[in-house]
Amino acid sequence: MRARLPIRKISTIAIVACLVGVELFVSSPVRAITLEGLQSMSSNSEFYWKGQPKACGSTGTGGEPGSGNDNPAIAYNYFIDKGLTNQQSAAIVGNFWEESKGVNPAINQDGGGKGRGIAQWSVDGRWLGVLEMSRNSNPHREPTDLLLQLDFAWKELNGSYKNALDKLRAEPSKTVDNRVVIIRQFYEQAGVPHDDVRIADAVKLLKPPYSKSDLTQSGAATTGPIPGGATSTGGQTTGGSNTSANTGSCSSSAGVVNGSIVKTAIGLAWPDNNKSHASQPTDAYRAAWNKASNYTDCGAFVATVMVKSGADPNYPPVGTGIQKSYVESHPEKYQKVDFNNLQPGDILVENQGSIGHTMIFVGPQPGGYVVADASLGDHTPQLNTSGDLTWMEKQPGVIAVRLINQNGVSGQAQ
């Protein structure tokens, strides 16, 4: 989020941005990547984000399409975001898949063995590095957090196990097989190879029904993430009204109202901007939260509202830059509107490189509140005043958009 000095004093971390590390930490080999950002890399790409249709989803563990286990897709997108190719990313994740039975960060080695997490790091060896990264994380992330473990793996691949990454990148073959073996041999250093299983898991990521097309012969030059964000920019339009756009059949839960952007935003947010609860989310948001970043991420809040309400199951999970690009490149879904013509349910979003902010206009509420937002490092989702809205409208490049249904039929999303 952006510092709002006229309104309140913002901590240094709050100035960093709601776009958690998508551009800001480009030079760092272990820059912060969020779950929401990885989910968002899906709509115009070669790889499906299988969890997106499950807006209120299940929690399967099989790692198969439709099972509810998105971990292989999350991990694949993570390495794509780091600049690896489809096959290089699949080679790493195929190994993790075999090691942890579906890229499971909470798994311990069978039979009481020493292996822990997605790479089965030894509890008295490399796992200690995972524990250290967890202790030093701010906000705190548990050792069993998937993104923390992916961050640790990337740190190793750029540090003590850089030889494995160098060999992976240099492999000239057109198939994923050799790349899988490179990671098993030089990074995993597995006692029992099971290369056939590792290769099969990697191939799974590169073929339907996981991918839109067969990428097994794509070679080292091909890149592209698993599906959410788009990169093209659509033309500006005006008018229209919000629609419920309820594409799912999930039942309502506490704070979530199917088909209503406004009621879900209000239901998940604190009803005021009292600083006493700035760092703790409501119980409703804690339950609905998409786990893309942390409770104070503005993009994660807006995405949670859009997905959980059923308004837009494909709304990018995090990153104001990604989200702005998404709404601009889908004029069939979103129309730009004038700030003088805001309606409840409209989304405001701005981004300038590494910083940005987003919020939902909810209309006049008791206490003079008119918007709902979160602010990275400053506060969890809460209602805010017209002063916050005025501040937002003055930000360079800010846009306001309104969700419409496929036929452009009016209908307030309240």
N, C-alpha and C positions, 0 to 999 in steps of 0.2 A: 504494500500500500504506500501511498504517498504521504509525506508529512503534512499535516494540516495545522500549521502554526497559528493561524488566526483563531482556531477553535480550541485546541488543547496542546499541551506539551507532549510530544511524541518521543518515545525512547529511540535510541540509535538503531536498535534492531528493527523497529517499526518502519524506519525509512528504507530498509533494504528492499521491500516490495512484496506484493502479493504474488508476483511471478517468481516462485521460489526457485531461483537458480537456473532458469532456462537459458538466459543469456548472461546473467550477472557473473557467474562463476566459470565462464567458458575456459579460462586459462588453467583451471585447477583440475587435476585428474580425478578428484573425488568431490566434485561440486554437488550441491544438494539437488536431488531429483525427487519429485513427488509422485505418488501413486496416481493422482489425478492427471498429472502431466503425461504419464505413460499411457494411461487409458485414452487420453485425448489424441494420441498419435494414430488414429485408426480409420477415420471415415474415408479418406481418399488414398488408401494405401493397399498394399498387396496382402495384408494380413488382417484377419478378423480379430476383433476384441470380443471374445465369446461371452464375457460376462455382461456386456452392455444391455442386451435385451431383458435381463433379469433385474429390473429396476428395484424390486423389493426382495431380490434373489435368494437362492438357497446357498448352502455352504458345503457343497460336495467336495470330495477329496481325490477324485480319480484323475483329474487333469485332462479329461476328455471334453470335447465340445458339448456344451449344455449341462455339464456336471456341476457347474457353479464354482469350480476351481479355476481361477484366473491366473494363478501364479506362474505357469509357464509363459503366458502372454505378457504378464508384467515383466518378468525377467528378460524375455526376448526384446521387448520395447526398451528396456533399460540399456541394453548394450547397443541397440540401434541408435539410441539417443547419444551414446558415447562416440558414435562415428564408425562403428563396425558394420560390416555388410550383413545381408541376410544369413549367408552361410556361416560366417564367423560367429554371429550371435547364436545361431541355432546350435553350433558345435559346443559352445559353452553351456547353453541351457540343456541340451541333450545330456550332457554329463551330470548336471545338477539334478535332472529329472530321474536319472538312474540312481544317483547317490541318495536322494532323499524321498523317493517314492512320490514324485509329483511336485518337486520344488517346494518342499515343506520345510519352512524355517524352524519349526518347533520339534522336529523329529530327532530322536536319539538312536544311535546304532542298535540294531537288533542284538539280543543276547547280552545286553549290558556292556557292549563295547564302548570305545572311547569317542566314536564319531558323533558330531553334533552339527545340526543345521543343514543348509542346502548343499554344501560341499563336503559335509561330514568331516569338518575340521577336528583334529584330535583335541580332546578336552584338556590335556596337559601340554598342548603345543600351540598350534595356530588359533585354536578357539579362544585362547587367552587374549589375543588381539581383538577378537569380536567383543569380548567382555570389556576391554579397555575402551573401545570405541563407544560402547553403550554407556559406560560411566561418564565419558566426556561429552556425550550428546546434549545439546540444548536447543529446543526442548528435549526432555529425556525420551529416549527410545529403548525399548527392551532388547536384550540380546536376540530374542526370537522374532524381532521385527524384520520382515522380508527386505525392505529397502535398506535397512542398516546392513544386513548381510550382503546385499548386492554392492553397497558402497565399500564394504570391507574387501570383497572379492576384487573389485576394480582397483582398490588401493594396492592389493597384492600384485595384481597384474601389471601395475605401473611401478612396482617397487621390487620386492624380493623375488617375484615370479615374472619379471618382465621378459625373461627369455621365452616363456610360454606365449606371451602376447606377440612378441616379435616373430616367432616361428609361425603362429597362426596367421598373421598378416602377410607373411612371405610365401605361404603355401600357394603354389600356382595351379593346382588341379581344379577341375570343373565340378567336382562333386564334394559333398560335405564329409565323406568318410575319413579322409586323411586329417581333416581339421578336428574332427572328434577325437581321433587318436592322439593328436598333438596335445590337446587339453588334458586328456586322461593321463598321458605320459609325463608331461612337464608341469602341469598345474595340480591335478588331482593326485597324481602319483599313487593310484589305486593299487591295492594288493592283489585284487582279483579284477582283471580287465573288463570282462563282460562287454567287449567292444560292440558286439552285435546288438545288444540292447541299447547301448548309448547311441549308436548310429541310427537305430530304428526310431528312437525318441526324437533325435534331431531331425530326421527326415519327416516325421510327423508334423513338425512345425512348418515345413516347407511345402506341404501338399494339402489339397482339399481333404477334409472339410475345414482344416485350420486356415489355410491360405486360399485366396481367391483363384489362384492359378498354381501350376506346378513350378516351384522355384528350385527344384533339386539340381537342375543343370545351369543355374544362373551365374555361377562363378563368383569370383571375388569382387567383381565390379558392381554387382547389384546391391543397392541399398533400398530400404523402405520399411517403415514400421508396421506393426499390427494396428487395425483401425482404432477417431473422433475428430481430430483437428484438420482444417483445410488451410490452404495457403493463398488461394486466389482471393481477389477482392471484388465484391459485387457492387453494382450501381446503387446509388442512394434512391430510396423511395420514401414516401410519406403516407400517413393515413393508416387505416385499418384498426382493428381492435384485438385485444388478447383473446385467445381461445383456450379452452381447457386442454386440448390436444392430449387427451388421456389415451395413450396407446397401449397401456398395460392393463392387466386384470388383478393386480395386487390389491389386497384389502388395506384399508387405512390403519395406521398405527398411531401411537401418541405423537401429536404434533404434525403429522403428515395428513394432508387432505387430498385425496386423489382428484386430479383435474383442477386444482386451485393453486396457482403460484403464490398468491397473496396470503391465503390462509395457512399454507405450509410455511412460508417465510416467517409469518407472525408466530405460528405454532412452535417453530424451532428456536426462535430468538428470545432473548430476554426482553421483557416489555418496556424497558427503559435503558438509559445509558449510565446507570449507577456504576461507578468504578469498583465497588466492593465485590462485584462478581465478574470483573473484566477478564480474569484468567481462567474461569471455570465455565464450561458450557452448561446449558440447560440439560436436564436428563433426556429430554426429547431429542435434542441435537446430538448428544452423546450416542444415542441409539441409532439415529439415522445417518450420522456423519459418514462420508465416503472414504475416510482414512487416507485421503490423497496427500495430505500435508500435515497440518496440525489444526487444532480447534480454532485458531485465530486467523486462518487463511481466508481472505475474502473470496477468492475464486472457488475454493472448496465449498464454501457456504452456498454461493449462488448455484453451483453445479449440483450440490446435494438437493437443493430445493427443486431445481428443474427436473432432475432424474427421479427423485422419490415421489414427486407429485404426479409423475407421468406426463408432464408437459412436454418434455423433450428428453427421451431416454439416451440420446446420443450427445447430449451437451458435454463439451470437453471438461474433464474432471478438475483441472487446475491450470493456472497460468493465464493472466489477463491478456497477454499477447495472443496466445492460442485461442482464447475465447472470443476476443474481438475479431480475429480473422475468421473464426467459425461463423459468427452471426452475420458478418459482412458477406461471406461467400455463400450464404444460403438465403437469398432473397425470397425463395419460395416458402421459407419458414419465418423469416424475420424482416420487418420493415423498419427502416430508420424513421424516427419521429422527432418533431421539434420539441425543445425543452419546455416551451410554453403550452404544449398540448399533451403533457404526460398523463397517462392513465395507470391506475393500480395494476401492477404486474409487469410494467415496463422495466427493462434492465438498462442500467448505465454502466459503461465500461470504457476505460482509457488505459493506454499503455504507451510508454516511451522507452523502448529498449529493455532495460532491466527493472524498471519500476512501473507500477500501474495500480489501478484500483477498480473495483466493481461493486455495485450495490443494486438492490431492488426497490423500486418505488412502490410503496404499499398504500399510499393515500393517507389522508388525515386519520390519526389514531389518538386515543386518549392521551393527554399529556403533551400534545403538540408534536408527536412523532410522525414522520412521513416516509422514512426509508428504513430498510433493514440491511445491515452489513456486518462483516467482521473486518478486522484490521490486524495484519500480521505483526505479532509481537506486542500489540496494544490491547485488543479486546476480542472476545469471542462474539458470536452473532448476537446482535442486540438491535433494538429500534433506535433510530437517531433522528435528529431534528432537521428543520428546514435549513439551518446553518450548514449542516453537512452536505445537504443537497446543493446549496448555493456554491459551496467550495468545490464540489465535484463538477458542476457545470462550467466552472472557470478553468478546468484543467485542459491543457493543450491536447487536441485530438480526441476528446471525449465524444462518445456517441450514445444516443439513447435508441433502443430497439424494442419493438413490440412483436410478440409471438402471434402468428396467425395460423389458421388451419390450412389444410391443403387447398381448400376451395375459397379461401379468403373470406369465409363467413364470420361475421362479427360474433362476439361472445366474451364477456368479461371473465377473466380467469380469477375470479374472487370466490 
